[in-house]
């Protein structure tokens, strides 16, 4: 007759007689003794902190947070990496400089505006469509207003950086005009873009100091700038239309077409084949 196993000292009778139940209760005891994980946001930030899936956005937000706290010149790339919770090596893989982060921030705002663009104002005048697009851009930028004010102040102290930021702004305004279904190509398109960038900087100066939740002063400034811009664009289009014949004549004088000498069909074919062969050889 098999010998009955005796429970170890201190083990309850029910655990010894029901192995499955004993295993479950032992697991519950172990879980009860494990400290709970700290909620998100607790603990020191740094490379050991848990990273979000979108590390590029983490870096963008980190830079904007720092720009709201201190002068741009006082922010180092190490500061940004530490605030974002990544190493400097990881930062280098994501961005080459602080300016590149600003460009990525601008694209992030562009995407937010473009994702919210619909055809609801398609039948409205161009000014109203652009007004809506730019107001939605301000809404997307609102969480970063203090940081952007610091960036603008830095750009005024550094003309070379201001020129680089102008290029970033031109790209953004190109998409804002496209979202409003306003053409941006041709000579007049370039005037629209640069004019809108200059107007946008003046609008931001008002927005930075507009404490009204409804942005009454900002909306008035935006309406005023768009009205002025529409008048300037209309004049530019008139000038472009009136000077079109003169530009065509100047082009014909400066770039006359060469007259080809008469040639037989066979010679033309051979010449054409050789020219095509040389062209494809360089591809």
C-alpha positions in Angstrom: 0.0 0.0 0.0 1.5 3.4 -1.1 2.6 5.6 1.7 0.6 8.9 2.0 2.8 12.0 1.6 2.8 14.2 4.7 2.5 17.9 4.3 5.5 20.0 5.2 5.4 21.8 8.5 3.5 25.1 8.3 1.6 24.1 5.1 -2.2 24.4 5.4 -4.1 21.1 5.1 -6.1 22.3 2.0 -2.9 23.2 0.1 -1.4 19.7 0.7 -4.6 17.9 -0.5 -5.3 20.1 -3.6 -2.1 20.6 -5.6 -3.7 22.8 -8.4 -5.4 25.1 -5.9 -2.1 25.3 -4.0 -0.2 26.4 -7.1 -2.8 29.2 -7.8 -2.7 30.4 -4.2 1.1 30.4 -4.1 1.1 32.5 -7.3 -1.3 35.0 -5.7 0.9 35.3 -2.7 3.9 36.0 -4.9 2.0 38.7 -6.9 0.9 40.3 -3.7 4.5 40.7 -2.6 5.6 42.4 -5.8 5.6 46.2 -5.7 3.3 47.9 -8.2 4.9 49.6 -11.2 5.1 53.4 -10.9 2.5 55.3 -13.0 3.7 56.9 -16.3 5.6 60.2 -15.7 7.1 59.1 -12.3 10.8 58.6 -12.0 13.7 60.5 -13.4 13.8 61.3 -17.1 16.8 60.1 -19.0 18.1 57.4 -21.4 16.8 54.7 -19.0 13.2 56.1 -19.1 10.6 54.3 -21.2 10.6 55.7 -24.7 7.5 56.3 -26.8 7.2 54.7 -30.2 7.6 58.2 -31.9 11.0 59.3 -30.7 11.3 62.1 -33.3 8.2 63.7 -31.8 9.7 63.3 -28.4 12.7 65.3 -29.5 10.6 68.0 -31.1 8.5 68.4 -28.0 11.6 68.4 -25.8 13.2 71.2 -27.8 10.0 73.3 -27.8 9.7 72.8 -24.0 13.3 74.0 -23.5 12.8 76.9 -25.9 9.9 78.1 -23.7 12.2 78.0 -20.7 15.4 79.6 -21.8 17.2 81.5 -24.6 17.8 79.5 -27.8 21.5 80.0 -27.6 21.5 78.4 -24.1 20.0 75.1 -25.3 22.5 72.4 -26.2 21.8 69.2 -28.1 22.7 67.3 -25.0 20.0 69.2 -23.2 17.4 68.2 -25.8 18.5 64.6 -25.7 18.3 64.4 -21.9 14.8 66.1 -21.9 13.6 63.6 -24.6 14.9 60.6 -22.6 17.4 59.4 -25.2 21.2 59.3 -25.6 23.1 61.8 -27.6 23.9 59.0 -30.1 20.2 58.3 -30.6 19.7 62.0 -31.0 22.3 62.1 -33.8 20.5 59.3 -35.6 17.3 61.3 -35.6 18.4 64.9 -36.2 21.7 66.6 -37.2 21.0 69.9 -35.5 18.4 72.0 -33.6 17.5 73.8 -36.8 16.6 70.4 -38.3 14.2 69.9 -35.4 12.6 73.2 -36.1 12.0 72.1 -39.7 10.5 68.9 -38.5 8.3 70.9 -36.1 7.1 73.0 -39.0 6.2 69.8 -41.0 4.4 68.4 -38.0 2.2 71.5 -37.8 1.7 71.4 -41.6 0.4 67.8 -41.4 -2.0 68.7 -38.6 -3.5 71.5 -40.7 -3.6 69.5 -43.8 -5.2 66.5 -42.1 -8.0 68.8 -41.0 -8.6 70.4 -44.4 -12.0 69.6 -46.0 -14.1 70.9 -48.9 -16.5 72.8 -46.7 -15.3 76.2 -47.8 -14.7 75.3 -51.4 -17.3 77.8 -52.7 -16.0 80.6 -50.5 -13.6 83.4 -51.8 -9.9 82.6 -51.7 -9.4 85.0 -48.8 -11.9 83.2 -46.6 -10.4 79.8 -47.4 -6.9 81.0 -46.5 -8.2 82.7 -43.4 -9.6 79.4 -42.2 -6.4 77.5 -43.0 -4.2 80.0 -41.1 -6.4 80.1 -38.1 -6.3 76.4 -37.8 -2.5 76.6 -38.1 -2.5 79.0 -35.1 -4.7 76.5 -33.2 -2.1 73.8 -33.9 0.7 76.0 -32.8 -1.0 77.2 -29.6 0.6 74.7 -27.2 4.0 76.0 -28.3 3.4 79.7 -28.4 6.0 80.7 -25.8 8.6 78.5 -27.5 7.9 80.0 -30.9 8.2 83.5 -29.5 11.6 82.6 -28.2 12.6 81.3 -31.7 11.4 84.5 -33.4 13.5 86.6 -31.0 16.5 84.4 -31.7 16.0 84.8 -35.5 16.0 88.6 -35.1 19.4 88.3 -33.4 20.8 86.0 -36.0 20.3 87.1 -39.7 21.8 83.9 -41.1 19.5 81.7 -39.1 16.6 84.0 -40.1 17.3 83.4 -43.7 17.3 79.6 -43.2 14.0 79.8 -41.3 12.6 81.9 -44.1 13.1 78.9 -46.4 11.3 76.6 -43.9 8.4 79.1 -43.7 8.2 79.3 -47.5 7.7 75.5 -47.7 5.0 75.6 -45.1 3.2 78.6 -46.7 3.3 76.8 -50.0 1.2 74.0 -48.5 -1.1 76.4 -46.7 -1.9 78.1 -50.0 -2.4 74.7 -51.7 -4.8 73.7 -48.8 -6.8 76.9 -49.6 -6.8 76.0 -53.3 -4.7 79.0 -54.2 -2.1 78.5 -57.0 1.5 78.9 -56.1 3.3 78.4 -59.4 4.8 80.9 -61.8 6.3 84.4 -61.1 3.2 85.6 -59.3 3.2 82.4 -57.2 6.6 83.3 -55.8 5.3 86.7 -54.9 2.4 85.2 -53.1 4.7 82.9 -51.1 7.2 85.4 -49.9 4.5 88.0 -49.3 2.6 85.5 -47.1 5.7 84.6 -45.2 6.3 88.3 -44.4 2.7 88.8 -43.5 2.7 85.7 -41.3 5.6 87.0 -39.2 3.6 90.2 -38.5 0.6 88.1 -37.6 2.7 86.1 -35.2 3.9 89.2 -33.4 0.3 90.1 -32.7 -0.6 86.5 -31.7 2.3 86.3 -29.2 0.7 89.1 -27.1 -2.9 88.3 -27.7 -4.3 87.1 -24.3 -7.9 86.9 -25.6 -9.0 83.2 -25.8 -10.9 84.2 -29.0 -7.9 85.8 -30.6 -9.8 88.9 -31.5 -6.7 91.0 -32.2 -5.0 88.2 -34.1 -8.1 87.6 -36.3 -8.3 91.3 -37.0 -4.6 91.4 -37.9 -4.9 88.3 -40.1 -7.9 89.8 -41.9 -6.0 93.0 -42.5 -2.9 91.3 -43.8 -4.9 89.1 -46.2 -6.8 92.0 -47.6 -3.5 93.9 -48.2 -2.0 90.8 -49.7 -4.9 90.2 -52.1 -4.4 93.8 -53.4 -0.7 93.3 -53.9 -1.2 90.0 -55.7 -3.8 91.5 -58.0 -1.3 94.2 -59.0 1.4 91.6 -59.5 -0.9 89.6 -61.8 -1.7 92.8 -63.8 1.9 93.5 -64.2 2.7 89.9 -65.2 -0.1 90.0 -67.8 0.9 93.3 -69.3 4.6 92.4 -69.5 4.0 89.0 -71.0 4.4 90.2 -74.7 7.6 92.1 -73.8 9.0 89.1 -72.0 8.3 86.9 -75.0 9.9 89.4 -77.4 13.0 89.6 -75.2 13.2 85.9 -75.1 13.1 85.6 -78.9 15.8 88.2 -79.2 18.1 86.8 -76.6 17.6 83.1 -77.6 17.1 83.0 -81.4 16.5 79.6 -82.8 19.3 78.2 -85.0 18.4 77.4 -88.6 19.3 73.9 -89.5 21.0 73.4 -92.9 19.0 71.4 -95.5 19.8 67.7 -95.2 18.5 64.5 -96.7 16.2 62.2 -94.8 18.9 59.6 -94.5 21.4 62.0 -93.0 18.8 63.3 -90.6 18.1 59.8 -89.4 21.7 59.0 -88.9 22.4 62.2 -87.0 19.3 61.7 -84.9 20.4 58.2 -83.9 23.9 59.4 -82.9 22.5 62.2 -80.8 20.1 59.9 -79.0 22.9 57.4 -78.4 25.1 60.1 -76.8 22.3 61.4 -74.7 21.4 57.9 -73.3 25.1 57.2 -72.7 25.2 60.0 -70.1 22.1 58.7 -68.1 
